[in-house]
């Protein structure tokens, strides 16, 4: 199969016809299919080699469309929709039967999002259907933030890609579910900071307070212990500089190192140590180190654990081999 580079209108036609199309959003590139067509959705799992117990996010063109796919929307979810949609926030709510069970891994709730990307929303409008769209990469690998990343991983496997340029946020959406009393639970940190959620709905729970099993249907995408991983060992370290003299080490650093001598290669995520800039460049930096012939191993120190640093630390922990507490 040849993966075609598509115009917006061609991509919409492909999606209506049940084909797989990758498209950019503000977070990462998604692999889209008609969310109401179980055959098309099954193609996503096949193309990515993704286990069917890992559910998909359904992307909408407008917040008003949520009522078509959700049985009910808790009041806290409504407040978060008003505050952060369109944006990098996914809400997990009770689903209507029009959403195939395959989309939700058989669970009764569906993950909904309205992307803060005008071309992505226009694509959904033109397609005329909601789009189920996980990240457009082989399962468990590094998420794509450019169209070329998609072609590198899934070229020849999917039908087409529409190039919307580099992703602005660069990490996946924050996923929020709700307990039986409507209290928000952050199932996956992401592009909306936990502090910002709390400013709207008060205290939220996190997954640290809940049991988790990789072998059961997942409550949301990106919750498996091993995910977002390069094909080289990645270790979380206390101090990057302590590994300077080890051979063939590639380092990821939030800001410029005082002394970069001794490393095979260094990827600096932000000249000023800005977490927003770091999030936007993290996956691309990880891909460059994965492809580099200069290094055999990757190291990175944990990020400041606030704002988008929480999302970066989440991705770092899931990508680390072996998983190391930071």
N, C-alpha and C positions, 0 to 999 in steps of 0.2 A: 504494500500500500504506500502511495506517495502522500505525504502530509502537505497540503496546499496552504499557501499564505492567502488569506481571504480578506476581501473587503467586508465592511459592516453588513451590507445587504446579503452578500453571499453567505456569511456566517449565520445570519438569521434564517436563511433558507435551509442550510445544512441542519440546523437545530430543529426546525419544524419537521424535517424529513427523518428525524431520529438518529442523526449522526453526531459524532463527538467533535466538539470545537473548543479549543483553548482560547481564553481571552484574559486580558489584564484587568485588574482592579487596583484599588489603592493599597491593598495588602500584599497579595501574591497573585500569580497567574493561576486561574482555575481551569479545570477540565470539565466543560459544561455539556449537559444533556438535558433533554426535556424531562423535568422532574415528575411529570404525570404519566410518563411512558415507561413501564417497568422493563421493557426490552432495551430501550435506550439506556436506562440507568444501569442495567446489567453490563452493558458495554464498558462503563466506567470502571467497574470492579475488575473486569477482564483486562482492560488496557493497562491499568496500574498494578495488577496483581495484588489487589487490595482485598483483605478478608471481609466477608459480608457482615461480620459482627461489628464493623467500624462504620457508623452512620455518616450520612452526607449532609452538608448544609444546602438549603434551598435558597437561592438568590431571587429577590423580587425587585421590580422596577420602582415600586412606590410603597410606602408604609401602609397606605389604604388597602393594599392587596392582601395584607396579612389575614384579614377576616375570612378570606376565601379558603384558607388552608388551616386555620387554627379554630378549634372548637370554642376555646375561651382564651382570653388574654388577661392574666392577673393584673391588678392595678399597678403593682410595682413594674411589671413589664411595660405597661402603657406609658408610665413616666419615663422609663429608659428609652423607649422608642421615640418619644417626643424630644428627648434631650440629645440622643446620639444617632438617630437615623435621618438621612443616610450616613453611614459611617462604619468603622471596623468593630461592630458589635453584633454578635449573634445571640438570639434569644430562643431558648428551648421551651416550647409550649405544647399543650395537648393538640393533637392533629385531627383533621377531618379525614374521612375515609378516601377522599380523592387523592391523597398522598399515598403512593404504594408503600407497603410494608418494607420492601427492599431498601427504600431511601432511609428508613429509620432503624434498620436492623431488627425489625419486628417489635420495636418499642412503641409505646403509645404517644410519644412526643416527637415533634419535628423541630429541627433547628432552622430558624428563619433569619435572613439578613437582607438589608438594602445597602448595596455598596455605595460609597461616596466617590463615585467615578462616573462622570456624565456619559462617557461612551459605553461603559458596561451597562448602565441602566437603559441607554438607548437600544443596545443590542437585545436586552430582555424584552423591551417594548416591541421591537420589530419582530422578534421571534414569536411573540404572542403567548408565551408559556413561561412559567417559572423555571429556573435552571438549577438543577442539582450540580454542584461544582466543588469537588475537593481540589487540593493543589495539584497542578498538572505536572507530576513527576512520578517515576516509579515508586511504589509504596515504600515508605520508611526512609527515602532519600531526602536530599536537600531540596527545600522548596524553591520554585523558580520565580525570579523577579524580573525577567525579561523574556521576550518571545524566543530568543536564541536558546535560553536555558531550557525551554519547553522542547524545542527541536532536538537539543542535545540528548534529552532523556527519553522522549516519546516520538521522535521523528520516525516515520514509517509505521507507527502503531495507531495513531489517531488520524482523523480525517482532515482536520485543518486547524490553523491558528490565525487569530486576528491580532495584529501587533498594535498594542496601545502604548508602547514605550515602557520605560522602567517604572516599577511600582514605587509610589511615593512613601508609603509607610514601611513596607518591607518585611513585616511579620504578620502572621495570620490574625484574624479577629479575636477579640475577647469573647468567650462563650459563657453565657449566664443561664442557669436553670433556676427553678423555683421549687421549694419544698411544699408540702401539702398546705401549709398556712400562708404561702405566697412570699416567703423570705427568699431573697436572691442568693444564689450559690455560684461563685465563680468556678466553672468547670475547667476552663483553660484561660490563663492570662494572655493578653494580646494587645491589640492596637489601641484600646481604651484602657487607661490606667485604673486600677482598683480605687485609687483615691478619688478619681473623677466619678466613678459609680457611686461611691459613698456620699459624695457631695449632693447627689440627687435623691437617693433612697435610704440614706443612713447606713448603718453597719451591714456588711454582707458577709456571708460565710464563704469559706474556701474549701477546696478539696482536701487540704491537709487534715481536716476534721472528719473526713468520710472514708470508709473502706473502699479499696479499689482492687479489681481482679482483671488482669490482662486477658484472661480466657473467657470472660463473659461479654455479652453485648455491651458496647461502650455507651455511656450516657451522651457523649459528644465526640467529635473528631479531635485528634491530636492528644488523646489521653493515655495512649499506650506508653509503657515505660521506655521503650526504645523507638525513637522517631527522629526525623530531620537529620539523619546521620550521614556523614561522609564515609567513603570507603577506606579511609585511613584512621588509625587510632586517634581519638581525641580525648585528652585528659584535662580535667579542671584542676588548676594548681593555685596555691596560695599566692605565689609571687612569680610572675613570668620570668623576671630577670635571673632567678636562681638556676634556670635551665639554659642559660646563654651558651655555655661551653659544650653542651651535649651535641653530638653530631646530627645533622640533617633534621633539625627541629624547625617547624613553621609555627610562628606565634601570631595570635590575634590579640590586639591591644585596643582598649577603649580610646586611648589618646597616645600621642607620640611617646616613645620610650626615651628616657634620658640617654641611654646607650643601647643601640641596636646591634652592635658588633657581636659576633659569635652565633647569631641565628642564621639559618639558611635563607629564610625569608620572613618578613614581618608584614602583617596586614593591620594598618591603623584604621579604625572605624570612624574616628572624628578628630580633626585637628584640635578641637576645643574640648573634647571629652563630653560632647552633647549626646544624651541618650537617644533623642529622636533621630539624629543623624546616624548614630550607631545602629539603631534598629533597621534603618533603611538600607544599610550597607552590609549587614551581618551575613545574610545568606550568600550574597555575591562573593564576599571575602572567603567564606567557607568553601565555595565552589573553586575559587582560584587556588586555594591551598590543596584541595583534593586533586586538582589537575596538575599541580606543580611537580616537576621532576626533581626539584631541589630538596624536597623534604619527604620524610617517611612517616612523620608523626606530627600531630597538631596539639598545641597547648593553648589554654586560655584561662585567665583568672575570672572569677565570678564578678558580675557587674553590681553596682550599687543597687540595693534591693528596694527601689521605689520607682514610681512612674513606669516607663517602658522597660526599665531595668528588670522588673519582675518577669515580663514576657521574655526578655533575652535570657535570663537565668533559667526559665522553664525550658526553652529550646536547647540551651547548653546542656542541662542535666540529661535531657532525653537523647541528645546526640553523643554524649560521652561514652567512651569505651576504655576501660570498664566504668560503670557509673560511680562517680566519686562525690561524696558530700562536700559541699563548698562552705 
